[in-house]
Amino acid sequence: MTPLAYDEMNEVERDHWWYVGRRAILSEIISDMNFESNCKILEIGCGTGGNLDMLSSHGNLIAVDMSSDAVKMAKAKNIKNTDIYLGSLPNEMPDFAYKFDLICMFDVLEHIEMHQEALKNIKSYLKDDGRVILTVPAYQWLYGKHDEHLHHKRRYYKSELVDLVISAGYKVKQITHFNTLLFPVALVVRLYEKYI
C-alpha cells in the first residue's frame, strides 16, 4: 500500500462503519472457535493496528506488517500484551518462539504476488490443530481504482480461494461472504469508480 493509504487507514479505522462492522463480525467468529483465553494469535499484515485491540481481547497477540510506517502507527496505539514486528510474506517473517493457535490475515493475501507460497509458509507458524482466518476482496470483475490505490494484485472468486487454500495444504472449515447487506452499495460504488 502507499504511505497515503496507510495514513488514510490510520485516520478512519477506529470509527468508520466498515471497519467497526468487520471487527464485530470477526470477533464473533473468533469467539465461536472457543480458544483458551491465553491462546496465541498472530496477525499478519496488521497495517496501522486497527484490529489489535479486538484480537488481543481473544488471546496473546503478535502482529507483523511489511511497512515500517504502519508498524510505528500500530505501536503508537499501545495495545497491552501485543508485540508488533516488521516482516512480510512469503519469506521475510520474523522468528517466533512458539507456534500459534490462530493466524489472521485480514485483506492481506490479495497484496501478495506469490500468494500460494505465502499460505504454504505460514503453516510452519501454526500449531497442528491451529486455524487460519482469511478475508479477501471478492469478485475479480469488481477490480478497479480502489484496488489499484491499495496495490491489490487480484480479487478472488470463492471457488478459486478454496482451490488455493486446499492446494497450500489446508482444510476449509467455512467459507462465506460477509457484510452481504452492504454488497449492493459497494457494487454501485466500485462500478462507478471503474467505468466513470
Disulfide bonds with the S-S distance in Angstrom:
none
